């Protein structure tokens, strides 16, 4: 038998409705905030991620699925959604459209890493991107959208926010951080020692316990913010208070991708283990320029659907039941099954979900199957019923019986048993 690759998972028919529920909630919240969907390829040129995500990030150095195609071009399965959207923004000249440009995506993404709770090598994201606005209220709106989306799923997660400043104030912070870390480098992991010269702030994102102990007393970026970045961060917090969204300032949040500037944030749950971030994002005003476009401010987030579903399961959040047909037609013989098939065709045209027997089951077995698929009604057509132009309908919710004419089937099933048949 050929087994599924490590770090991937089948979404079976018995579970797919849960995914559809979360995805529809994402689309609903996107419509509420006036976002439109963007769809980008599942793979891009590798250079896009090296330039956009950052050459020193774990994503680029360790986790990407990269290969050479038949034209000897380096291609990578996208490890996240923002870089592809940014490439599309530049390539399609979307910077010439009215701003802000508000977009969302629901995508598969791929990272070669150790599978963990709610994070596989193939995973799925709901992401939001707003381009063109530099204002702090835009940051707050993106955070509010994320907050409302999580709440719409019946979940609770704590908002953590930080500012990592701009290039100007970050230089002073990096100098102070390196001065603090330099005498402690021997205590740190090889990755952090490699990051020390190239991107010392990334050390703060390390999850290795020994490194976290070292960075516990490190300088904090908010002490080094320039006047503009300080004013921006203060304004973001004012807007969050206007929105009534509680938050903690967490100076250790730097996010794992190099394109972030100023505001960064995460929604964190304690119910899914140590890696409890279910949604994260921030501002990335330099990304578009870094990949060859005009300087364009941007802010957004991504949420892992697997982690959200895991959190819903652990927290007992309500998910609507699995979809079921309104009616199951049980036919006694071939002629009755033909009539059942014809009625099913008509009901489906009327928008009524229904099912018929495709397995030549006995009448008793058909009733059992109708019960297994949670059909609301079972409609029996036998020889006498066929001759009389009626069907015997059992309401499976209360076992009540109704005789319904064939030509009134759509009316009856559209209104439940409020229409009593004949």
Helices and strands as residue ranges (DSSP letters): H 13-32, E 36-37, E 43-45, H 46-52, H 58-58, I 59-63, E 65-68, E 74-77, H 82-91, G 94-96, E 101-110, E 122-131, H 136-152, E 158-163, H 167-182, G 185-187, H 190-198, G 200-205, H 209-215, G 221-224, H 227-242, E 248-249, E 261-268, E 277-283, H 287-290, E 298-304, H 305-315, E 327-331, H 334-349, E 354-356, H 363-372, E 377-381, H 383-388, E 390-395, E 401-405, G 406-408, H 409-414, G 416-418
